[in-house]
Amino acid sequence: MPHIYFSIYQFSSRTLGLVVRSPGDPTALGEEMRRSIQAVDPSLPVFGVRTFSSVLSASMSPHRFSAQLMGGFAGLALLLAAIGIYGVLAYFVGQRVREIGVRMALGASPGEVVGMVLLQGMYPILAGTAVGLVGSFACSRLLGQLVYGVSTVDPAVYVAVPVSLLIAALLASYIPAWRATRIDPMIALRCE
């Protein structure tokens, strides 16, 4: 990168900074640096003595806030997706109460009915999860170029999100199917 030298006297609004590397405690070094500078020129003001980690943290705070905000929205999106999956699958099973009643009247065990409903409810969820994972891997390079210092292939995220959606789908299929198997088949056959 090309560099241009400007004298500090040309830009009086800027402050002069001094960076010191120390093997010891950097906070203890600040007072020693202040005394050394004051010994050379007592008219020089020495202020804002900070560690490099605090300077770096302050410079990254807007980006950190944005990342935390995006993480919060992503968590909210995951929660809404799980609630949506639960609602759709519960509605799907609720519409099949009569069919479940017929199966129970013809001799199907509650375990067979619950297993059937779980399998039929999990097929679209597994397909959607597979498509979502493939899409996220495909978009990871673009995100890697936009966000500095963040791994685009985070195994914890690629495991936690599908597992939580699959758990929501299992519960969404199992709970209504289990309730439907507890209903007397004759009552289920009478309701419309």
Secondary structure, DSSP 8 states (H G I E B T S, - for coil): -------TTT-TTS--------SS-HHHHHHHHHHHHHHH-TTS-------HHHHHHHHHHHHHHHHHHHHHHHHHHHHHHHHHHHHHHHHHHHTTHHHHHHHHHTT--HHHHHHHHHHHHHHHHHHHHHHHHHHHHHHHHHHHHHSTT--S--HHHHHHHHHHHHHHHHHHHHHHHHHHHHS-HHHHHH--
